[in-house]
Amino acid sequence: MAVYKGKTNRWRFRKQLRIDNRVISLSGTPPVNTKAAAEAMERKKIDEALKEPPPIPKEVPTFDEFATTFMATYAKTNNKPSEVESKRSILDNHLRPAFGPLKLDAINAQHIEELKARLLERKTSRKYINNVLNVVRKLLHYALELELVERMPTIKALKLAPGKFEFLDFEDFERLVAAAELDPEWQAAILLAGSAGLRLGEVLGLHWDDIDRDGVLTVRHNDWRGQLGTPKGGRERSIPLTKRTLDAVKVLRHLRSPRVFCYGDGRPWTLATMREGLKRQEKRAGLTAKGKWHRLRHTFCSHLAMRGAAAIEIKELAGHQSIATTNRYVHLAPERRRTAMALLEAPLQRNYKTSSGQT
């Protein structure tokens, strides 16, 4: 019998039983500290385990059934409205058709690889495919947490080439700001995106009390299709505004709404308003009219890098969740690398002593 004395000099037992393909671990310490008591307690526990009926296995739901549960619980409580909508779209367009009738525990690595292959054949972008795989991963991991499955398949993301992005050079950005002088609201919005790095939803969600007396803007809100939530990543960040940007925002001061950008009746601007408004200003400046506000955010990060800002500073100001995102802009500042390498050329000022004690 697996009876032994522990470190505290007390008799114990430890044993594993295999019953109906189940492994049951038994262990304990008898109230009386003797070997006989430990052996008696072990026999009793074995008898009880043999008499105990096997547990009724949980019914494993199909992917289709659990997807509904996943959206109603995990997605609803852990994701922003934009993320919920994205997951719903991916489930309806890709995952339910691929895995719908399969039991969760039947989905294996081959099913995942076949899904990736089909999406690649359709010329789906590799980044979007990784988004699809991420939804599968979270759904199956949630099923694992609920103990509906014992394991989940390995899900390997596709390797991505460095992402390309558009930004305005210094001259084009100044032309855009100058062209918007006739429309102070649009000039302020353009400066907040291009000189403070605010995302489109963060511009729409900006409140007057988000800017303090010292001209520091705290990004607290994000507007997604009229729903006000927290910024991407759920974290606030503070940005000391340039004098030009702060002055442009102050000109707009009104009492129509707590929000900075709104219509005459106090209703907040919409996504469509923002895109069309930017296109008008781009045309006026003689630029290609794209209406892409994220191009201005890229402009902010690019200009910081080109002027010598450190990657960690850009990361904090832009609110990037990963330094890998920020590193896309580092190549725009090759002079920083030359400056760093020049440090190796400088003589090392240090005193050395010889074996005789002379300096």
C-alpha positions in Angstrom: 0.0 0.0 0.0 1.2 3.5 -0.7 1.6 4.5 2.9 4.5 6.7 4.0 5.7 9.1 6.6 5.6 12.8 5.6 8.0 15.6 6.4 6.0 16.4 9.5 6.5 12.8 10.8 2.9 12.0 10.2 1.6 8.9 8.4 -0.1 9.5 5.1 -1.3 7.6 2.1 -1.4 8.5 -1.6 -2.7 6.3 -4.4 -4.0 6.5 -7.9 -6.9 4.2 -9.2 -7.8 3.6 -12.8 -11.6 3.0 -13.1 -13.4 2.9 -16.5 -10.6 4.8 -18.2 -10.7 7.4 -15.4 -7.7 8.1 -13.2 -8.7 8.9 -9.6 -6.2 10.3 -7.1 -6.6 9.5 -3.4 -4.6 10.9 -0.5 -5.1 11.7 3.1 -3.8 11.8 6.7 -5.5 9.6 9.4 -6.6 11.2 12.7 -4.4 8.7 14.6 -0.8 8.9 13.6 0.0 5.2 13.0 0.8 3.2 9.9 -2.2 0.9 10.6 -4.6 3.9 10.7 -3.2 5.2 7.4 -3.7 1.8 5.7 -7.2 1.5 7.1 -8.1 5.0 5.8 -6.6 4.1 2.4 -8.8 1.0 2.1 -11.9 2.9 3.1 -11.2 5.6 0.4 -10.6 2.9 -2.2 -13.9 1.2 -1.4 -15.8 4.5 -1.6 -14.2 5.3 -5.0 -15.2 1.9 -6.4 -18.8 2.3 -5.3 -19.1 5.9 -6.6 -20.9 6.0 -9.9 -18.9 7.5 -12.8 -19.7 11.1 -13.5 -22.1 11.8 -16.3 -20.2 13.3 -19.2 -21.1 16.9 -20.2 -23.0 17.2 -23.4 -20.6 19.0 -25.8 -22.5 21.6 -27.9 -22.0 22.2 -31.5 -20.0 25.2 -32.7 -23.2 26.8 -33.9 -24.9 26.4 -30.5 -21.9 27.6 -28.5 -21.3 30.6 -30.8 -24.7 32.0 -29.7 -23.7 31.5 -26.0 -20.3 33.0 -26.7 -21.8 36.2 -28.2 -24.4 36.5 -25.4 -21.9 36.1 -22.6 -18.2 36.5 -23.3 -18.4 39.0 -26.1 -21.1 41.0 -24.4 -19.2 41.4 -21.2 -15.6 41.7 -22.4 -15.8 43.6 -25.7 -16.7 47.0 -26.9 -19.7 47.4 -29.3 -17.3 47.7 -32.3 -15.6 44.4 -31.3 -18.9 42.7 -30.7 -20.1 43.7 -34.2 -16.8 42.5 -35.7 -17.0 39.1 -34.0 -20.6 38.7 -35.1 -19.7 39.4 -38.7 -16.8 36.9 -38.6 -18.9 34.2 -37.0 -21.8 34.7 -39.5 -19.7 35.0 -42.6 -16.9 32.5 -42.0 -17.0 30.4 -38.8 -20.6 29.2 -38.6 -20.5 28.1 -42.3 -17.2 26.3 -41.7 -17.8 24.6 -38.3 -21.5 25.1 -37.5 -22.7 21.4 -37.1 -19.4 20.2 -35.6 -19.1 19.4 -31.9 -16.6 21.7 -30.2 -14.4 18.8 -29.3 -14.4 17.5 -32.9 -12.7 20.7 -34.2 -9.0 19.9 -34.8 -5.9 21.5 -36.4 -6.8 20.2 -39.8 -10.2 22.0 -39.8 -8.3 25.2 -38.8 -5.8 24.8 -41.6 -8.5 24.1 -44.2 -10.3 27.3 -43.1 -7.1 29.3 -43.6 -6.5 27.7 -47.1 -10.1 28.5 -48.2 -9.7 32.1 -47.1 -6.4 32.5 -48.8 -7.9 31.1 -52.0 -10.5 33.9 -51.9 -7.7 36.4 -51.8 -8.7 37.4 -48.2 -6.0 39.6 -46.6 -3.7 37.8 -44.3 -4.4 40.3 -41.5 -8.2 39.7 -41.7 -7.6 35.9 -41.7 -5.7 36.4 -38.4 -8.7 38.3 -37.1 -10.9 35.3 -38.0 -8.4 32.9 -36.3 -8.4 35.0 -33.2 -12.2 34.7 -32.9 -11.9 30.9 -33.2 -9.1 30.9 -30.6 -11.1 33.0 -28.1 -14.3 31.0 -28.6 -12.6 27.6 -28.0 -10.6 28.9 -25.1 -13.8 30.1 -23.5 -15.3 26.6 -24.0 -12.1 25.2 -22.3 -12.6 27.5 -19.3 -16.2 26.3 -19.0 -14.9 22.7 -19.1 -17.0 21.9 -22.1 -13.8 20.6 -23.8 -10.7 19.1 -22.4 -8.3 20.6 -24.9 -8.3 22.9 -27.9 -6.4 22.6 -31.2 -3.3 24.6 -32.0 -4.1 27.7 -34.0 -1.2 29.2 -35.8 -1.5 32.8 -37.1 -0.3 33.7 -40.5 3.0 35.6 -40.8 2.4 39.2 -41.9 4.7 41.5 -43.9 5.3 44.9 -42.3 2.2 47.0 -42.8 2.2 49.9 -45.2 0.6 53.2 -44.2 0.0 56.6 -45.8 0.9 59.9 -44.2 1.2 63.5 -45.3 4.6 65.1 -45.5 5.2 68.4 -43.6 4.3 70.6 -46.6 1.0 68.8 -47.5 -0.1 68.7 -43.9 0.5 72.5 -43.6 -1.5 73.0 -46.8 -4.4 71.0 -45.4 -4.4 73.0 -42.1 -4.2 76.3 -44.0 -7.0 75.3 -46.4 -9.3 74.6 -43.4 -8.9 78.2 -42.0 -12.3 79.1 -43.4 -13.9 76.3 -41.4 -12.6 76.6 -37.8 -14.3 73.4 -36.7 -12.6 71.4 -39.4 -9.3 73.0 -38.8 -9.5 72.1 -35.1 -10.5 68.5 -35.9 -7.6 68.1 -38.4 -5.1 69.4 -35.9 -6.4 67.1 -33.2 -5.9 64.1 -35.5 -2.6 65.3 -37.2 -0.9 67.1 -34.4 -2.3 65.2 -31.4 -2.8 61.7 -32.9 -6.5 61.3 -32.0 -8.4 58.5 -33.7 -11.6 59.4 -35.6 -13.8 58.0 -32.8 -11.7 59.9 -30.2 -12.2 63.2 -32.1 -16.0 62.5 -32.2 -16.0 61.6 -28.5 -14.0 64.6 -27.3 -15.6 66.5 -24.4 -14.8 70.0 -23.3 -13.7 68.8 -19.8 -11.2 66.5 -21.4 -8.9 69.5 -21.9 -7.5 71.1 -18.7 -6.2 74.7 -18.1 -2.7 73.7 -18.9 -3.6 72.5 -22.4 -3.3 68.8 -21.6 -5.9 66.7 -23.4 -6.9 63.4 -21.7 -8.3 60.9 -24.2 -11.2 59.3 -22.2 -13.9 58.6 -24.9 -14.4 56.9 -28.2 -17.5 57.3 -30.3 -18.5 54.3 -32.4 -21.6 54.7 -34.5 -23.1 57.0 -31.9 -22.2 54.8 -28.9 -19.8 56.4 -26.5 -17.2 54.1 -24.9 -13.6 54.0 -23.7 -10.6 54.5 -26.1 -9.1 51.5 -27.9 -7.4 49.3 -25.3 -9.5 50.7 -22.5 -6.8 53.0 -21.3 -6.8 56.8 -21.0 -3.8 58.8 -22.2 -2.7 62.4 -21.8 -1.4 64.6 -24.7 0.1 68.1 -24.1 -1.4 70.0 -27.0 0.7 72.3 -29.2 -0.2 76.0 -28.9 -1.7 76.0 -32.4 -4.0 73.0 -31.7 -5.1 74.4 -28.3 -5.9 77.8 -29.8 -7.9 76.2 -32.6 -10.0 74.2 -30.2 -10.6 77.3 -27.9 -12.1 79.2 -30.8 -14.9 76.7 -31.0 -16.0 77.2 -27.4 -19.8 76.7 -27.2 -22.6 75.6 -24.8 -24.6 73.5 -27.2 -23.2 70.2 -25.9 -20.6 68.7 -23.6 -18.9 67.5 -26.8 -16.6 69.7 -28.8 -17.9 68.6 -32.2 -21.6 68.8 -32.7 -24.4 70.2 -34.9 -26.2 73.4 -34.1 -28.9 71.5 -32.2 -26.2 69.8 -30.0 -26.3 66.4 -31.7 -22.8 64.9 -32.2 -21.2 64.7 -35.6 -21.5 61.3 -37.3 -18.9 59.2 -39.1 -20.3 60.1 -42.5 -20.0 63.9 -41.6 -16.4 63.5 -40.6 -15.4 61.6 -43.8 -17.2 64.0 -46.1 -15.9 67.0 -44.3 -12.3 65.8 -44.5 -12.7 65.2 -48.3 -13.9 68.8 -48.8 -10.8 70.1 -47.0 -8.5 67.8 -48.9 -9.9 69.0 -52.2 -9.6 72.6 -51.1 -5.9 72.0 -50.3 -5.3 70.3 -53.7 -4.7 66.9 -52.1 -6.2 63.6 -53.1 -9.6 63.5 -51.4 -9.7 60.2 -49.5 -11.5 61.2 -46.3 -9.3 58.9 -44.3 -8.8 60.3 -40.8 -6.4 57.5 -39.9 -4.0 59.0 -42.5 -3.7 62.0 -40.2 -3.0 59.8 -37.2 -0.2 58.2 -39.2 1.0 61.7 -40.1 1.2 62.5 -36.3 3.3 59.4 -35.6 5.5 59.9 -38.7 6.2 63.5 -38.0 7.2 62.7 -34.4 9.6 60.0 -35.6 11.1 62.3 -38.4 11.7 65.0 -35.8 13.6 62.6 -33.5 11.0 61.5 -30.9 11.9 58.1 -29.2 9.7 55.1 -30.0 8.5 54.8 -26.4 7.4 58.5 -26.5 5.4 58.0 -29.7 3.9 54.8 -28.2 2.6 56.7 -25.1 1.3 59.7 -27.0 -0.4 57.6 -29.7 -1.8 55.1 -27.2 -0.4 52.1 -29.0 -0.9 48.8 -27.1 2.3 47.3 -28.5 5.7 48.8 -29.3 5.7 46.7 -32.4 3.0 49.0 -33.8 5.1 52.1 -33.0 8.2 50.5 -34.6 6.6 50.9 -38.0 7.6 54.6 -37.9 11.1 54.2 -36.7 12.6 53.8 -40.2 11.5 57.4 -40.9 14.3 58.6 -38.6 17.5 57.1 -40.0 19.5 60.0 -38.4 18.8 58.5 -34.9 20.6 55.3 -35.9 23.6 57.3 -37.1 23.6 59.2 -33.8 23.5 56.0 -31.9 26.4 54.4 -33.9 28.4 57.6 -33.4 28.5 56.8 -29.7 30.9 54.0 -30.6 33.3 56.4 -32.3 33.6 58.7 -29.2 36.6 57.9 -27.0 35.9 56.1 -23.8 36.9 58.3 -20.9 38.0 56.0 -18.1 41.0 55.6 -15.8 42.9 52.3 -15.8 45.5 51.2 -13.3 48.6 49.1 -14.3 49.9 46.2 -12.3 52.3 48.5 -10.5 49.5 50.7 -9.3 50.1 53.6 -11.7 47.1 55.3 -13.4 
